[in-house]
């Protein structure tokens, strides 16, 4: 292994299977948490877009009258 290619160094007892499982589980938890946050932001954006479209339709209808 060439340590110069590493972006993030995680110090630990990496020969012990328990240490590897702990580090990997924390990394997986962070990925899951990030994905959940991204999904909630996407849902919020969709709701905001729907509100803007509804307002635009109402304005066009008012202008047409």
PDBQT receptor file of N, H, CA, C and O in Angstrom, charges set to zero:
ATOM      1  N   UNK A   1       0.829  -1.188   0.000  1.00  0.00    +0.000 N 
ATOM      2  CA  UNK A   1       0.000   0.000   0.000  1.00  0.00    +0.000 C 
ATOM      3  C   UNK A   1       0.873   1.252   0.000  1.00  0.00    +0.000 C 
ATOM      4  O   UNK A   1       1.851   1.358   0.740  1.00  0.00    +0.000 OA
ATOM      5  N   UNK A   2       0.490   2.181  -0.845  1.00  0.00    +0.000 N 
ATOM      6  H   UNK A   2      -0.305   2.095  -1.446  1.00  0.00    +0.000 HD
ATOM      7  CA  UNK A   2       1.184   3.454  -0.920  1.00  0.00    +0.000 C 
ATOM      8  C   UNK A   2       0.374   4.488  -0.142  1.00  0.00    +0.000 C 
ATOM      9  O   UNK A   2      -0.697   4.888  -0.599  1.00  0.00    +0.000 OA
ATOM     10  N   UNK A   3       0.852   4.930   1.018  1.00  0.00    +0.000 N 
ATOM     11  H   UNK A   3       1.722   4.605   1.390  1.00  0.00    +0.000 HD
ATOM     12  CA  UNK A   3       0.081   5.868   1.837  1.00  0.00    +0.000 C 
ATOM     13  C   UNK A   3      -0.094   7.245   1.206  1.00  0.00    +0.000 C 
ATOM     14  O   UNK A   3      -0.930   8.024   1.664  1.00  0.00    +0.000 OA
ATOM     15  N   UNK A   4       0.671   7.562   0.170  1.00  0.00    +0.000 N 
ATOM     16  H   UNK A   4       1.350   6.930  -0.202  1.00  0.00    +0.000 HD
ATOM     17  CA  UNK A   4       0.534   8.866  -0.474  1.00  0.00    +0.000 C 
ATOM     18  C   UNK A   4      -0.766   8.984  -1.268  1.00  0.00    +0.000 C 
ATOM     19  O   UNK A   4      -1.180  10.096  -1.594  1.00  0.00    +0.000 OA
ATOM     20  N   UNK A   5      -1.418   7.865  -1.584  1.00  0.00    +0.000 N 
ATOM     21  H   UNK A   5      -1.081   6.961  -1.319  1.00  0.00    +0.000 HD
ATOM     22  CA  UNK A   5      -2.665   7.888  -2.343  1.00  0.00    +0.000 C 
ATOM     23  C   UNK A   5      -3.891   8.070  -1.450  1.00  0.00    +0.000 C 
ATOM     24  O   UNK A   5      -5.011   8.177  -1.950  1.00  0.00    +0.000 OA
ATOM     25  N   UNK A   6      -3.690   8.106  -0.147  1.00  0.00    +0.000 N 
ATOM     26  H   UNK A   6      -2.781   8.019   0.260  1.00  0.00    +0.000 HD
ATOM     27  CA  UNK A   6      -4.809   8.219   0.781  1.00  0.00    +0.000 C 
ATOM     28  C   UNK A   6      -5.289   9.660   0.891  1.00  0.00    +0.000 C 
ATOM     29  O   UNK A   6      -4.490  10.595   0.940  1.00  0.00    +0.000 OA
ATOM     30  N   UNK A   7      -6.619   9.822   0.930  1.00  0.00    +0.000 N 
ATOM     31  H   UNK A   7      -7.268   9.063   0.890  1.00  0.00    +0.000 HD
ATOM     32  CA  UNK A   7      -7.204  11.144   1.142  1.00  0.00    +0.000 C 
ATOM     33  C   UNK A   7      -7.498  11.376   2.614  1.00  0.00    +0.000 C 
ATOM     34  O   UNK A   7      -7.258  12.466   3.134  1.00  0.00    +0.000 OA
ATOM     35  N   UNK A   8      -8.016  10.355   3.290  1.00  0.00    +0.000 N 
ATOM     36  H   UNK A   8      -8.210   9.469   2.868  1.00  0.00    +0.000 HD
ATOM     37  CA  UNK A   8      -8.379  10.463   4.699  1.00  0.00    +0.000 C 
ATOM     38  C   UNK A   8      -7.701   9.342   5.468  1.00  0.00    +0.000 C 
ATOM     39  O   UNK A   8      -7.831   8.169   5.118  1.00  0.00    +0.000 OA
ATOM     40  N   UNK A   9      -6.990   9.705   6.501  1.00  0.00    +0.000 N 
ATOM     41  H   UNK A   9      -6.885  10.658   6.785  1.00  0.00    +0.000 HD
ATOM     42  CA  UNK A   9      -6.321   8.715   7.339  1.00  0.00    +0.000 C 
ATOM     43  C   UNK A   9      -7.201   8.446   8.545  1.00  0.00    +0.000 C 
ATOM     44  O   UNK A   9      -7.625   9.374   9.234  1.00  0.00    +0.000 OA
ATOM     45  N   UNK A  10      -7.474   7.163   8.798  1.00  0.00    +0.000 N 
ATOM     46  H   UNK A  10      -7.130   6.410   8.238  1.00  0.00    +0.000 HD
ATOM     47  CA  UNK A  10      -8.271   6.770   9.956  1.00  0.00    +0.000 C 
ATOM     48  C   UNK A  10      -7.360   5.952  10.863  1.00  0.00    +0.000 C 
ATOM     49  O   UNK A  10      -7.090   4.785  10.582  1.00  0.00    +0.000 OA
ATOM     50  N   UNK A  11      -6.884   6.558  11.950  1.00  0.00    +0.000 N 
ATOM     51  H   UNK A  11      -7.103   7.506  12.179  1.00  0.00    +0.000 HD
ATOM     52  CA  UNK A  11      -6.004   5.808  12.841  1.00  0.00    +0.000 C 
ATOM     53  C   UNK A  11      -6.790   4.736  13.585  1.00  0.00    +0.000 C 
ATOM     54  O   UNK A  11      -7.937   4.954  13.975  1.00  0.00    +0.000 OA
ATOM     55  N   UNK A  12      -6.182   3.608  13.774  1.00  0.00    +0.000 N 
ATOM     56  H   UNK A  12      -5.250   3.431  13.457  1.00  0.00    +0.000 HD
ATOM     57  CA  UNK A  12      -6.845   2.541  14.522  1.00  0.00    +0.000 C 
ATOM     58  C   UNK A  12      -6.058   1.252  14.409  1.00  0.00    +0.000 C 
ATOM     59  O   UNK A  12      -5.084   1.156  13.662  1.00  0.00    +0.000 OA
ATOM     60  N   UNK A  13      -6.500   0.270  15.162  1.00  0.00    +0.000 N 
ATOM     61  H   UNK A  13      -7.292   0.348  15.769  1.00  0.00    +0.000 HD
ATOM     62  CA  UNK A  13      -5.891  -1.048  15.135  1.00  0.00    +0.000 C 
ATOM     63  C   UNK A  13      -6.549  -1.817  13.995  1.00  0.00    +0.000 C 
ATOM     64  O   UNK A  13      -7.491  -2.580  14.210  1.00  0.00    +0.000 OA
ATOM     65  N   UNK A  14      -6.045  -1.608  12.781  1.00  0.00    +0.000 N 
ATOM     66  H   UNK A  14      -5.280  -0.987  12.607  1.00  0.00    +0.000 HD
ATOM     67  CA  UNK A  14      -6.722  -2.153  11.620  1.00  0.00    +0.000 C 
ATOM     68  C   UNK A  14      -6.503  -3.639  11.389  1.00  0.00    +0.000 C 
ATOM     69  O   UNK A  14      -7.057  -4.190  10.438  1.00  0.00    +0.000 OA
ATOM     70  N   UNK A  15      -5.691  -4.330  12.249  1.00  0.00    +0.000 N 
ATOM     71  H   UNK A  15      -5.240  -3.883  13.022  1.00  0.00    +0.000 HD
ATOM     72  CA  UNK A  15      -5.573  -5.776  12.068  1.00  0.00    +0.000 C 
ATOM     73  C   UNK A  15      -6.677  -6.514  12.822  1.00  0.00    +0.000 C 
ATOM     74  O   UNK A  15      -6.954  -7.675  12.520  1.00  0.00    +0.000 OA
ATOM     75  N   UNK A  16      -7.296  -5.876  13.775  1.00  0.00    +0.000 N 
ATOM     76  H   UNK A  16      -7.071  -4.933  14.020  1.00  0.00    +0.000 HD
ATOM     77  CA  UNK A  16      -8.339  -6.528  14.563  1.00  0.00    +0.000 C 
ATOM     78  C   UNK A  16      -9.670  -6.427  13.820  1.00  0.00    +0.000 C 
ATOM     79  O   UNK A  16     -10.071  -5.345  13.393  1.00  0.00    +0.000 OA
ATOM     80  N   UNK A  17     -10.347  -7.562  13.672  1.00  0.00    +0.000 N 
ATOM     81  H   UNK A  17     -10.021  -8.441  14.019  1.00  0.00    +0.000 HD
ATOM     82  CA  UNK A  17     -11.606  -7.587  12.933  1.00  0.00    +0.000 C 
ATOM     83  C   UNK A  17     -12.651  -6.705  13.605  1.00  0.00    +0.000 C 
ATOM     84  O   UNK A  17     -13.478  -6.104  12.918  1.00  0.00    +0.000 OA
ATOM     85  N   UNK A  18     -12.632  -6.615  14.928  1.00  0.00    +0.000 N 
ATOM     86  H   UNK A  18     -11.960  -7.103  15.486  1.00  0.00    +0.000 HD
ATOM     87  CA  UNK A  18     -13.597  -5.758  15.621  1.00  0.00    +0.000 C 
ATOM     88  C   UNK A  18     -13.372  -4.291  15.275  1.00  0.00    +0.000 C 
ATOM     89  O   UNK A  18     -14.330  -3.536  15.111  1.00  0.00    +0.000 OA
ATOM     90  N   UNK A  19     -12.126  -3.891  15.166  1.00  0.00    +0.000 N 
ATOM     91  H   UNK A  19     -11.347  -4.504  15.299  1.00  0.00    +0.000 HD
ATOM     92  CA  UNK A  19     -11.820  -2.503  14.812  1.00  0.00    +0.000 C 
ATOM     93  C   UNK A  19     -12.267  -2.207  13.384  1.00  0.00    +0.000 C 
ATOM     94  O   UNK A  19     -12.825  -1.143  13.114  1.00  0.00    +0.000 OA
ATOM     95  N   UNK A  20     -12.024  -3.139  12.478  1.00  0.00    +0.000 N 
ATOM     96  H   UNK A  20     -11.571  -4.003  12.698  1.00  0.00    +0.000 HD
ATOM     97  CA  UNK A  20     -12.437  -2.956  11.089  1.00  0.00    +0.000 C 
ATOM     98  C   UNK A  20     -13.953  -2.855  11.007  1.00  0.00    +0.000 C 
ATOM     99  O   UNK A  20     -14.481  -1.987  10.311  1.00  0.00    +0.000 OA
ATOM    100  N   UNK A  21     -14.663  -3.743  11.717  1.00  0.00    +0.000 N 
ATOM    101  H   UNK A  21     -14.234  -4.448  12.282  1.00  0.00    +0.000 HD
ATOM    102  CA  UNK A  21     -16.131  -3.707  11.714  1.00  0.00    +0.000 C 
ATOM    103  C   UNK A  21     -16.647  -2.383  12.277  1.00  0.00    +0.000 C 
ATOM    104  O   UNK A  21     -17.609  -1.823  11.752  1.00  0.00    +0.000 OA
ATOM    105  N   UNK A  22     -16.025  -1.884  13.324  1.00  0.00    +0.000 N 
ATOM    106  H   UNK A  22     -15.243  -2.339  13.750  1.00  0.00    +0.000 HD
ATOM    107  CA  UNK A  22     -16.447  -0.618  13.927  1.00  0.00    +0.000 C 
ATOM    108  C   UNK A  22     -16.267   0.544  12.950  1.00  0.00    +0.000 C 
ATOM    109  O   UNK A  22     -17.179   1.349  12.758  1.00  0.00    +0.000 OA
ATOM    110  N   UNK A  23     -15.108   0.624  12.345  1.00  0.00    +0.000 N 
ATOM    111  H   UNK A  23     -14.367  -0.029  12.501  1.00  0.00    +0.000 HD
ATOM    112  CA  UNK A  23     -14.823   1.721  11.416  1.00  0.00    +0.000 C 
ATOM    113  C   UNK A  23     -15.753   1.663  10.207  1.00  0.00    +0.000 C 
ATOM    114  O   UNK A  23     -16.295   2.687   9.790  1.00  0.00    +0.000 OA
ATOM    115  N   UNK A  24     -15.939   0.471   9.646  1.00  0.00    +0.000 N 
ATOM    116  H   UNK A  24     -15.500  -0.360   9.985  1.00  0.00    +0.000 HD
ATOM    117  CA  UNK A  24     -16.794   0.328   8.466  1.00  0.00    +0.000 C 
ATOM    118  C   UNK A  24     -18.247   0.618   8.811  1.00  0.00    +0.000 C 
ATOM    119  O   UNK A  24     -18.960   1.220   8.008  1.00  0.00    +0.000 OA
ATOM    120  N   UNK A  25     -18.699   0.201   9.994  1.00  0.00    +0.000 N 
ATOM    121  H   UNK A  25     -18.119  -0.288  10.646  1.00  0.00    +0.000 HD
ATOM    122  CA  UNK A  25     -20.095   0.469  10.366  1.00  0.00    +0.000 C 
ATOM    123  C   UNK A  25     -20.333   1.972  10.548  1.00  0.00    +0.000 C 
ATOM    124  O   UNK A  25     -21.393   2.476  10.177  1.00  0.00    +0.000 OA
ATOM    125  N   UNK A  26     -19.365   2.686  11.109  1.00  0.00    +0.000 N 
ATOM    126  H   UNK A  26     -18.504   2.277  11.410  1.00  0.00    +0.000 HD
ATOM    127  CA  UNK A  26     -19.505   4.141  11.262  1.00  0.00    +0.000 C 
ATOM    128  C   UNK A  26     -19.524   4.834   9.901  1.00  0.00    +0.000 C 
ATOM    129  O   UNK A  26     -20.273   5.788   9.694  1.00  0.00    +0.000 OA
ATOM    130  N   UNK A  27     -18.699   4.351   8.979  1.00  0.00    +0.000 N 
ATOM    131  H   UNK A  27     -18.090   3.576   9.147  1.00  0.00    +0.000 HD
ATOM    132  CA  UNK A  27     -18.697   4.920   7.635  1.00  0.00    +0.000 C 
ATOM    133  C   UNK A  27     -20.035   4.654   6.942  1.00  0.00    +0.000 C 
ATOM    134  O   UNK A  27     -20.574   5.537   6.275  1.00  0.00    +0.000 OA
ATOM    135  N   UNK A  28     -20.568   3.447   7.096  1.00  0.00    +0.000 N 
ATOM    136  H   UNK A  28     -20.130   2.730   7.637  1.00  0.00    +0.000 HD
ATOM    137  CA  UNK A  28     -21.858   3.105   6.488  1.00  0.00    +0.000 C 
ATOM    138  C   UNK A  28     -22.976   3.951   7.085  1.00  0.00    +0.000 C 
ATOM    139  O   UNK A  28     -23.859   4.410   6.360  1.00  0.00    +0.000 OA
ATOM    140  N   UNK A  29     -22.946   4.161   8.404  1.00  0.00    +0.000 N 
ATOM    141  H   UNK A  29     -22.229   3.788   8.992  1.00  0.00    +0.000 HD
ATOM    142  CA  UNK A  29     -23.956   5.004   9.054  1.00  0.00    +0.000 C 
ATOM    143  C   UNK A  29     -23.923   6.428   8.501  1.00  0.00    +0.000 C 
ATOM    144  O   UNK A  29     -24.969   7.043   8.294  1.00  0.00    +0.000 OA
ATOM    145  N   UNK A  30     -22.727   6.945   8.263  1.00  0.00    +0.000 N 
ATOM    146  H   UNK A  30     -21.877   6.445   8.430  1.00  0.00    +0.000 HD
ATOM    147  CA  UNK A  30     -22.596   8.301   7.727  1.00  0.00    +0.000 C 
ATOM    148  C   UNK A  30     -23.168   8.387   6.314  1.00  0.00    +0.000 C 
ATOM    149  O   UNK A  30     -23.811   9.376   5.962  1.00  0.00    +0.000 OA
ATOM    150  N   UNK A  31     -22.937   7.357   5.506  1.00  0.00    +0.000 N 
ATOM    151  H   UNK A  31     -22.414   6.553   5.792  1.00  0.00    +0.000 HD
ATOM    152  CA  UNK A  31     -23.475   7.341   4.142  1.00  0.00    +0.000 C 
ATOM    153  C   UNK A  31     -24.997   7.278   4.175  1.00  0.00    +0.000 C 
ATOM    154  O   UNK A  31     -25.664   7.998   3.431  1.00  0.00    +0.000 OA
ATOM    155  N   UNK A  32     -25.549   6.422   5.032  1.00  0.00    +0.000 N 
ATOM    156  H   UNK A  32     -25.007   5.837   5.636  1.00  0.00    +0.000 HD
ATOM    157  CA  UNK A  32     -27.005   6.295   5.148  1.00  0.00    +0.000 C 
ATOM    158  C   UNK A  32     -27.614   7.613   5.605  1.00  0.00    +0.000 C 
ATOM    159  O   UNK A  32     -28.631   8.047   5.066  1.00  0.00    +0.000 OA
ATOM    160  N   UNK A  33     -27.001   8.251   6.592  1.00  0.00    +0.000 N 
ATOM    161  H   UNK A  33     -26.174   7.899   7.030  1.00  0.00    +0.000 HD
ATOM    162  CA  UNK A  33     -27.505   9.535   7.097  1.00  0.00    +0.000 C 
ATOM    163  C   UNK A  33     -27.472  10.605   6.006  1.00  0.00    +0.000 C 
ATOM    164  O   UNK A  33     -28.404  11.400   5.882  1.00  0.00    +0.000 OA
ATOM    165  N   UNK A  34     -26.415  10.622   5.232  1.00  0.00    +0.000 N 
ATOM    166  H   UNK A  34     -25.658   9.977   5.333  1.00  0.00    +0.000 HD
ATOM    167  CA  UNK A  34     -26.308  11.602   4.148  1.00  0.00    +0.000 C 
ATOM    168  C   UNK A  34     -27.371  11.359   3.085  1.00  0.00    +0.000 C 
ATOM    169  O   UNK A  34     -27.962  12.309   2.571  1.00  0.00    +0.000 OA
ATOM    170  N   UNK A  35     -27.619  10.093   2.752  1.00  0.00    +0.000 N 
ATOM    171  H   UNK A  35     -27.139   9.321   3.170  1.00  0.00    +0.000 HD
ATOM    172  CA  UNK A  35     -28.648   9.779   1.758  1.00  0.00    +0.000 C 
ATOM    173  C   UNK A  35     -30.031  10.171   2.245  1.00  0.00    +0.000 C 
ATOM    174  O   UNK A  35     -30.846  10.649   1.456  1.00  0.00    +0.000 OA
ATOM    175  N   UNK A  36     -30.315   9.982   3.524  1.00  0.00    +0.000 N 
ATOM    176  H   UNK A  36     -29.653   9.594   4.166  1.00  0.00    +0.000 HD
ATOM    177  CA  UNK A  36     -31.619  10.358   4.067  1.00  0.00    +0.000 C 
ATOM    178  C   UNK A  36     -31.792  11.874   4.029  1.00  0.00    +0.000 C 
ATOM    179  O   UNK A  36     -32.882  12.361   3.729  1.00  0.00    +0.000 OA
ATOM    180  N   UNK A  37     -30.755  12.608   4.321  1.00  0.00    +0.000 N 
ATOM    181  H   UNK A  37     -29.870  12.213   4.564  1.00  0.00    +0.000 HD
ATOM    182  CA  UNK A  37     -30.817  14.064   4.253  1.00  0.00    +0.000 C 
ATOM    183  C   UNK A  37     -31.036  14.541   2.833  1.00  0.00    +0.000 C 
ATOM    184  O   UNK A  37     -31.769  15.502   2.599  1.00  0.00    +0.000 OA
ATOM    185  N   UNK A  38     -30.402  13.871   1.885  1.00  0.00    +0.000 N 
ATOM    186  H   UNK A  38     -29.806  13.091   2.075  1.00  0.00    +0.000 HD
ATOM    187  CA  UNK A  38     -30.557  14.233   0.478  1.00  0.00    +0.000 C 
ATOM    188  C   UNK A  38     -31.985  13.968   0.015  1.00  0.00    +0.000 C 
ATOM    189  O   UNK A  38     -32.548  14.760  -0.740  1.00  0.00    +0.000 OA
ATOM    190  N   UNK A  39     -32.578  12.855   0.464  1.00  0.00    +0.000 N 
ATOM    191  H   UNK A  39     -32.121  12.211   1.077  1.00  0.00    +0.000 HD
ATOM    192  CA  UNK A  39     -33.955  12.530   0.089  1.00  0.00    +0.000 C 
ATOM    193  C   UNK A  39     -34.927  13.558   0.651  1.00  0.00    +0.000 C 
ATOM    194  O   UNK A  39     -35.875  13.950  -0.029  1.00  0.00    +0.000 OA
ATOM    195  N   UNK A  40     -34.700  14.000   1.890  1.00  0.00    +0.000 N 
ATOM    196  H   UNK A  40     -33.929  13.682   2.443  1.00  0.00    +0.000 HD
ATOM    197  CA  UNK A  40     -35.611  14.983   2.475  1.00  0.00    +0.000 C 
ATOM    198  C   UNK A  40     -35.474  16.331   1.772  1.00  0.00    +0.000 C 
ATOM    199  O   UNK A  40     -36.464  17.045   1.612  1.00  0.00    +0.000 OA
ATOM    200  N   UNK A  41     -34.265  16.686   1.352  1.00  0.00    +0.000 N 
ATOM    201  H   UNK A  41     -33.461  16.105   1.481  1.00  0.00    +0.000 HD
ATOM    202  CA  UNK A  41     -34.079  17.927   0.599  1.00  0.00    +0.000 C 
ATOM    203  C   UNK A  41     -34.766  17.841  -0.760  1.00  0.00    +0.000 C 
ATOM    204  O   UNK A  41     -35.356  18.816  -1.225  1.00  0.00    +0.000 OA
ATOM    205  N   UNK A  42     -34.689  16.681  -1.390  1.00  0.00    +0.000 N 
ATOM    206  H   UNK A  42     -34.209  15.889  -1.012  1.00  0.00    +0.000 HD
ATOM    207  CA  UNK A  42     -35.331  16.494  -2.686  1.00  0.00    +0.000 C 
ATOM    208  C   UNK A  42     -36.842  16.624  -2.550  1.00  0.00    +0.000 C 
ATOM    209  O   UNK A  42     -37.489  17.240  -3.397  1.00  0.00    +0.000 OA
ATOM    210  N   UNK A  43     -37.411  16.052  -1.494  1.00  0.00    +0.000 N 
ATOM    211  H   UNK A  43     -36.885  15.552  -0.805  1.00  0.00    +0.000 HD
ATOM    212  CA  UNK A  43     -38.853  16.145  -1.266  1.00  0.00    +0.000 C 
ATOM    213  C   UNK A  43     -39.256  17.593  -0.999  1.00  0.00    +0.000 C 
ATOM    214  O   UNK A  43     -40.294  18.047  -1.482  1.00  0.00    +0.000 OA
ATOM    215  N   UNK A  44     -38.452  18.313  -0.240  1.00  0.00    +0.000 N 
ATOM    216  H   UNK A  44     -37.610  17.945   0.153  1.00  0.00    +0.000 HD
ATOM    217  CA  UNK A  44     -38.750  19.718   0.050  1.00  0.00    +0.000 C 
ATOM    218  C   UNK A  44     -38.686  20.553  -1.228  1.00  0.00    +0.000 C 
ATOM    219  O   UNK A  44     -39.512  21.442  -1.431  1.00  0.00    +0.000 OA
ATOM    220  N   UNK A  45     -37.712  20.268  -2.084  1.00  0.00    +0.000 N 
ATOM    221  H   UNK A  45     -37.041  19.545  -1.919  1.00  0.00    +0.000 HD
ATOM    222  CA  UNK A  45     -37.607  20.981  -3.357  1.00  0.00    +0.000 C 
ATOM    223  C   UNK A  45     -38.820  20.704  -4.238  1.00  0.00    +0.000 C 
ATOM    224  O   UNK A  45     -39.329  21.608  -4.901  1.00  0.00    +0.000 OA
ATOM    225  N   UNK A  46     -39.282  19.463  -4.246  1.00  0.00    +0.000 N 
ATOM    226  H   UNK A  46     -38.869  18.728  -3.707  1.00  0.00    +0.000 HD
ATOM    227  CA  UNK A  46     -40.449  19.108  -5.057  1.00  0.00    +0.000 C 
ATOM    228  C   UNK A  46     -41.686  19.844  -4.555  1.00  0.00    +0.000 C 
ATOM    229  O   UNK A  46     -42.493  20.318  -5.354  1.00  0.00    +0.000 OA
ATOM    230  N   UNK A  47     -41.839  19.943  -3.235  1.00  0.00    +0.000 N 
ATOM    231  H   UNK A  47     -41.183  19.558  -2.586  1.00  0.00    +0.000 HD
ATOM    232  CA  UNK A  47     -42.980  20.670  -2.670  1.00  0.00    +0.000 C 
ATOM    233  C   UNK A  47     -42.907  22.155  -3.023  1.00  0.00    +0.000 C 
ATOM    234  O   UNK A  47     -43.921  22.767  -3.357  1.00  0.00    +0.000 OA
ATOM    235  N   UNK A  48     -41.728  22.723  -2.949  1.00  0.00    +0.000 N 
ATOM    236  H   UNK A  48     -40.904  22.226  -2.678  1.00  0.00    +0.000 HD
ATOM    237  CA  UNK A  48     -41.560  24.141  -3.285  1.00  0.00    +0.000 C 
ATOM    238  C   UNK A  48     -41.870  24.378  -4.760  1.00  0.00    +0.000 C 
ATOM    239  O   UNK A  48     -42.501  25.375  -5.109  1.00  0.00    +0.000 OA
ATOM    240  N   UNK A  49     -41.430  23.466  -5.626  1.00  0.00    +0.000 N 
ATOM    241  H   UNK A  49     -40.917  22.655  -5.342  1.00  0.00    +0.000 HD
ATOM    242  CA  UNK A  49     -41.715  23.595  -7.058  1.00  0.00    +0.000 C 
ATOM    243  C   UNK A  49     -43.213  23.516  -7.323  1.00  0.00    +0.000 C 
ATOM    244  O   UNK A  49     -43.736  24.252  -8.160  1.00  0.00    +0.000 OA
ATOM    245  N   UNK A  50     -43.901  22.630  -6.618  1.00  0.00    +0.000 N 
ATOM    246  H   UNK A  50     -43.476  22.032  -5.939  1.00  0.00    +0.000 HD
ATOM    247  CA  UNK A  50     -45.348  22.490  -6.800  1.00  0.00    +0.000 C 
ATOM    248  C   UNK A  50     -46.067  23.769  -6.382  1.00  0.00    +0.000 C 
ATOM    249  O   UNK A  50     -47.027  24.184  -7.032  1.00  0.00    +0.000 OA
ATOM    250  N   UNK A  51     -45.604  24.398  -5.294  1.00  0.00    +0.000 N 
ATOM    251  H   UNK A  51     -44.824  24.061  -4.766  1.00  0.00    +0.000 HD
ATOM    252  CA  UNK A  51     -46.211  25.649  -4.838  1.00  0.00    +0.000 C 
ATOM    253  C   UNK A  51     -45.995  26.764  -5.859  1.00  0.00    +0.000 C 
ATOM    254  O   UNK A  51     -46.901  27.558  -6.113  1.00  0.00    +0.000 OA
ATOM    255  N   UNK A  52     -44.808  26.825  -6.439  1.00  0.00    +0.000 N 
ATOM    256  H   UNK A  52     -44.072  26.180  -6.232  1.00  0.00    +0.000 HD
ATOM    257  CA  UNK A  52     -44.505  27.845  -7.441  1.00  0.00    +0.000 C 
ATOM    258  C   UNK A  52     -45.379  27.634  -8.671  1.00  0.00    +0.000 C 
ATOM    259  O   UNK A  52     -45.912  28.596  -9.224  1.00  0.00    +0.000 OA
ATOM    260  N   UNK A  53     -45.531  26.380  -9.105  1.00  0.00    +0.000 N 
ATOM    261  H   UNK A  53     -45.098  25.598  -8.655  1.00  0.00    +0.000 HD
ATOM    262  CA  UNK A  53     -46.363  26.099 -10.270  1.00  0.00    +0.000 C 
ATOM    263  C   UNK A  53     -47.813  26.484 -10.005  1.00  0.00    +0.000 C 
ATOM    264  O   UNK A  53     -48.472  27.045 -10.879  1.00  0.00    +0.000 OA
ATOM    265  N   UNK A  54     -48.314  26.191  -8.815  1.00  0.00    +0.000 N 
ATOM    266  H   UNK A  54     -47.778  25.735  -8.105  1.00  0.00    +0.000 HD
ATOM    267  CA  UNK A  54     -49.695  26.536  -8.473  1.00  0.00    +0.000 C 
ATOM    268  C   UNK A  54     -49.885  28.051  -8.503  1.00  0.00    +0.000 C 
ATOM    269  O   UNK A  54     -50.901  28.542  -8.996  1.00  0.00    +0.000 OA
ATOM    270  N   UNK A  55     -48.918  28.783  -7.981  1.00  0.00    +0.000 N 
ATOM    271  H   UNK A  55     -48.093  28.384  -7.581  1.00  0.00    +0.000 HD
ATOM    272  CA  UNK A  55     -48.988  30.243  -7.991  1.00  0.00    +0.000 C 
ATOM    273  C   UNK A  55     -48.963  30.772  -9.420  1.00  0.00    +0.000 C 
ATOM    274  O   UNK A  55     -49.716  31.685  -9.757  1.00  0.00    +0.000 OA
ATOM    275  N   UNK A  56     -48.098  30.201 -10.266  1.00  0.00    +0.000 N 
ATOM    276  H   UNK A  56     -47.486  29.459  -9.992  1.00  0.00    +0.000 HD
ATOM    277  CA  UNK A  56     -48.016  30.626 -11.664  1.00  0.00    +0.000 C 
ATOM    278  C   UNK A  56     -49.337  30.389 -12.388  1.00  0.00    +0.000 C 
ATOM    279  O   UNK A  56     -49.790  31.239 -13.155  1.00  0.00    +0.000 OA
ATOM    280  N   UNK A  57     -49.952  29.237 -12.146  1.00  0.00    +0.000 N 
ATOM    281  H   UNK A  57     -49.584  28.546 -11.523  1.00  0.00    +0.000 HD
ATOM    282  CA  UNK A  57     -51.229  28.921 -12.788  1.00  0.00    +0.000 C 
ATOM    283  C   UNK A  57     -52.299  29.904 -12.342  1.00  0.00    +0.000 C 
ATOM    284  O   UNK A  57     -53.100  30.362 -13.157  1.00  0.00    +0.000 OA
ATOM    285  N   UNK A  58     -52.320  30.232 -11.056  1.00  0.00    +0.000 N 
ATOM    286  H   UNK A  58     -51.669  29.860 -10.394  1.00  0.00    +0.000 HD
ATOM    287  CA  UNK A  58     -53.306  31.183 -10.540  1.00  0.00    +0.000 C 
ATOM    288  C   UNK A  58     -53.105  32.568 -11.158  1.00  0.00    +0.000 C 
ATOM    289  O   UNK A  58     -54.079  33.244 -11.491  1.00  0.00    +0.000 OA
ATOM    290  N   UNK A  59     -51.856  32.991 -11.312  1.00  0.00    +0.000 N 
ATOM    291  H   UNK A  59     -51.065  32.442 -11.042  1.00  0.00    +0.000 HD
ATOM    292  CA  UNK A  59     -51.572  34.297 -11.904  1.00  0.00    +0.000 C 
ATOM    293  C   UNK A  59     -52.001  34.340 -13.368  1.00  0.00    +0.000 C 
ATOM    294  O   UNK A  59     -52.562  35.336 -13.824  1.00  0.00    +0.000 OA
ATOM    295  N   UNK A  60     -51.739  33.270 -14.097  1.00  0.00    +0.000 N 
ATOM    296  H   UNK A  60     -51.283  32.461 -13.727  1.00  0.00    +0.000 HD
ATOM    297  CA  UNK A  60     -52.126  33.216 -15.507  1.00  0.00    +0.000 C 
ATOM    298  C   UNK A  60     -53.641  33.235 -15.627  1.00  0.00    +0.000 C 
ATOM    299  O   UNK A  60     -54.189  33.903 -16.504  1.00  0.00    +0.000 OA
ATOM    300  N   UNK A  61     -54.322  32.501 -14.745  1.00  0.00    +0.000 N 
ATOM    301  H   UNK A  61     -53.877  31.959 -14.033  1.00  0.00    +0.000 HD
ATOM    302  CA  UNK A  61     -55.786  32.474 -14.775  1.00  0.00    +0.000 C 
ATOM    303  C   UNK A  61     -56.350  33.859 -14.462  1.00  0.00    +0.000 C 
ATOM    304  O   UNK A  61     -57.322  34.288 -15.084  1.00  0.00    +0.000 OA
ATOM    305  N   UNK A  62     -55.750  34.554 -13.508  1.00  0.00    +0.000 N 
ATOM    306  H   UNK A  62     -54.961  34.206 -13.002  1.00  0.00    +0.000 HD
ATOM    307  CA  UNK A  62     -56.213  35.897 -13.148  1.00  0.00    +0.000 C 
ATOM    308  C   UNK A  62     -55.979  36.874 -14.298  1.00  0.00    +0.000 C 
ATOM    309  O   UNK A  62     -56.815  37.741 -14.551  1.00  0.00    +0.000 OA
ATOM    310  N   UNK A  63     -54.858  36.743 -14.992  1.00  0.00    +0.000 N 
ATOM    311  H   UNK A  63     -54.178  36.038 -14.786  1.00  0.00    +0.000 HD
ATOM    312  CA  UNK A  63     -54.560  37.616 -16.129  1.00  0.00    +0.000 C 
ATOM    313  C   UNK A  63     -55.512  37.353 -17.296  1.00  0.00    +0.000 C 
ATOM    314  O   UNK A  63     -55.855  38.269 -18.044  1.00  0.00    +0.000 OA
ATOM    315  N   UNK A  64     -55.929  36.108 -17.445  1.00  0.00    +0.000 N 
ATOM    316  H   UNK A  64     -55.650  35.364 -16.838  1.00  0.00    +0.000 HD
ATOM    317  CA  UNK A  64     -56.806  35.744 -18.555  1.00  0.00    +0.000 C 
ATOM    318  C   UNK A  64     -58.210  36.297 -18.355  1.00  0.00    +0.000 C 
ATOM    319  O   UNK A  64     -58.920  36.548 -19.329  1.00  0.00    +0.000 OA
ATOM    320  N   UNK A  65     -58.613  36.488 -17.121  1.00  0.00    +0.000 N 
ATOM    321  H   UNK A  65     -58.036  36.284 -16.330  1.00  0.00    +0.000 HD
ATOM    322  CA  UNK A  65     -59.961  36.991 -16.842  1.00  0.00    +0.000 C 
ATOM    323  C   UNK A  65     -59.987  38.446 -17.103  1.00  0.00    +0.000 C 
ATOM    324  O   UNK A  65     -61.026  39.084 -16.933  1.00  0.00    +0.000 OA
TER     325      UNK A  65
